[in-house]
Amino acid sequence: MSGAVRIGTTPSRQARILGVGAHRPPRVIDNAEVCTWIDSSDEWIRQRTGIVTRRWAAPEVGVVDMAEDAAAKALAAAGLAGEDVDAVVLATVSHPYQTPAAAAIVADRLGATPAAAFDVSAGCAGFCHGVALGADLVRGGTAGHVLVVGVDKLSDFTDVHDRSTAFLFADGAGAVVIGPSEEAGIGPTVWGSDGGQADAIRSKVSWLQLREREAPAAGAAAEQVAVEAAAAAPEQAPWPYLEQAGQTVFRWAVWQMAPVAQRALDAAGVRAEDLDAFVPHQANARIIDAMVKQLKLPESVRIARDIVDMGNTSAASVPLAMERLLADGEVPSGGLALLIGYGAGLSYAAQVVRLP
């Protein structure tokens, strides 16, 4: 008899994005200012990355503040309030506390308590991971409306004297509300990881190494940790700045991510010519151009190029770029967009969505 018992009573349903919101910090940093930190030039930065300016948040503005602003705008766009939210999924790698999760604080500020709230750490792919989770929560009946936020304040973890990263990273937040729909508005997610290349993008110093370098504890184990930390980064300040093996990441993204994007199209039953927009992670303009070429996207597809004046905002880059296309009227309401995020992990995720 036990085999005939059904668990749950909510039938399967579809999900879609109902609203989008963005937070762009007011401070604009151009390449000329960056070149006062490192030996480089505006021309070199533009040619290598496509970046002209980037945004940095004020010192007193944190991940939670930016996420709250973007999320409030997404809720307003969806015609909803905080109490309508059943879950908050927040993607970030720069919340400066191990616990509590930034998502819980954002939920409280928005009046979404007692919504479930948790953070996702998947680097620049985090937002697309969050979309996958949010869609599944709605489709499965676990939640009615899910708020998904991608937010990062990478300026807190950027070594301004590191010539390989100082010109790349930026701050911002983007958010979407995912809710029920009669028709499918979020396609299957194609995702994965390659931990064998974890060192390609990472923090230079772990929190444990930071503690031991600042205040070494007694004992052989603590001494060994301090020795290892000093050997790993003898010239670095004791802070977990980000480092990146640029050529490794570039080659991986150019040759591995276009096939992932194509698989997301195939999984959704969508052809390149059916798309209205392509919204890839805003890491490098040359990577974006290479992916467009490999996917054979027609000229009718609008390509998000938020990187030009926003830089690399990690988990925030895809929702920020999507919001800009909509705000500028470059894509129609209800149009189809291919999203893909990729980065630290190395991790990636892609899906086709119907724009709100």
Helices and strands as residue ranges (DSSP letters): G 2-4, E 14-23, E 27-30, H 31-34, H 42-49, E 53-56, H 63-78, G 82-84, E 87-91, H 102-109, E 116-120, G 123-125, H 126-139, E 146-153, G 154-157, E 171-181, E 190-193, G 195-200, E 201-203, H 207-214, H 220-232, E 242-244, H 246-268, G 272-274, E 277-280, H 285-295, E 302-303, H 307-310, G 314-316, H 317-327, E 336-343, E 347-354
